[in-house]
Amino acid sequence: MREVLILAGEASGDLHGAKLAERLHAARPDLGLRGTGGDRMAAAGVSLLERVDGVVGFVEVLRHIPAHWRLLRRVTERLRGGNVALVILIDYPGFNMRVADAAHRAGVPVLYYITPQVWAWRAGRLDAMARIITKAAVILPFEEELLRRHGVDATFVGHPLLDRALDLPDRAEARRRLGLPVDGEILALFPGSRPQEIARHLEDFLAVARELERRRPGLHVVVSVAPTIQLDRARVPYPLVSSASFDVLRAADVALCKSGTTTLEAAVAGCPCAIVYRTSAISYAIARRLVKIEHIGLLNIVAGRTVAPEFVQDAFEPQRVADALVPLFDPKSPERRAMIEGLDDVRARLGAAGASARVAAIASEMVP
């Protein structure tokens, strides 16, 4: 049986890879699915060559280089074996661009789903992408034109998180599902999906919550926990909700989000938010020199302007963040009204649901 390699390197890639695997298996049961990922991909029928977890930050990645090289050698040997009909790469560019090069050398076509963020940094990758990637399935609206302009056969397929938002609950139903009060104000905290993010964010997220409780008596706080994280309940004096980010965002009046896909989830859910991020001092110094865009939050990047306020590195001070969040609780405030309009605009720009099905169709066409 010919096989398709699906390679993901972190929690979000595992989720998107699982959805894609389900669609591809239904469309092409004649193909075996192998790859790297986590529990979701395994449950979707992907035979895992190795379970992997992503890391972020320049310094943090250095510690994982030996393991990456070992895995790359295994994948390269498989590509040279002659049985791989297609490689599907999902995000994780530091590793997956090397796999794309190995696949190109082995004569195996490459479909890159959720491509490197060359619009933010390392634009020099565009030449390599045009040379080694057969097709690209992009999830942000401006990526198709950018990649095509540089010789990459790219198609905008819509953002995959829209598939998870087809039947969002209203506020009352979301609160009922989560066991939260139907009345009263709710603040949602999204401190991150990786251990190093929790280590750098959690205490100040909690400090923001305590400050807002002081300013807004009766405020309820809930913490959204990624499936890759376990929080010590002794450290967090608020309810923890695992793997239900859209329910939490629909239940909340306001959210505090770590920069990343959660900011787009907030846009889709229509939940006003502030965006924060902190990394190691060395990683931040390097990023300042390399990253060429004004915003760090995907929500603002898609909008092309500041919709949600951002607090990065030393600017992430609990008092300042609380100051920005307070007017967002007031349904009549100009800040909240403007943000709701901005969130609606971002959601419209993300395309339509069905990204996984579109990518599966592209993949099927690439394997006769």
Buried (B, 14 or more C-beta within 10 A) or exposed (E): EEBBBBBBBBBBBBBBBBBBBBBBBEBBEEBBBBBBBBBBBBEBBBEBBEEBBBBBBBBBBEEBEEEBEEBBEEBBEBBBEEEBBBBBBBBBBBBBBBBBBBBBEBEBBBBBBBBBBBBBBBBEBBEBBBEBBBBBBBBBBBBBEBBBEBEBEBBBBBBBBBBBBEEBBEBEBBBBBBEBEEEEBBBBBBBBBBBBBBEBBBEBBBBBBBBBBEEBEEBBBBBBBBBBBEBEEEEBEBBBBEEBBBBBBBBBBBBBBBBBBBBBBBBBBBBBBBBBBBBBEEBBEBBEEEBEEEBBBBBBBBBEEBBBBBBBBEEBBBEBBBBBBBBBBEEEBEBBEEBBEBBEBBBEBBBEBBBBBBBBBBBBEBBE
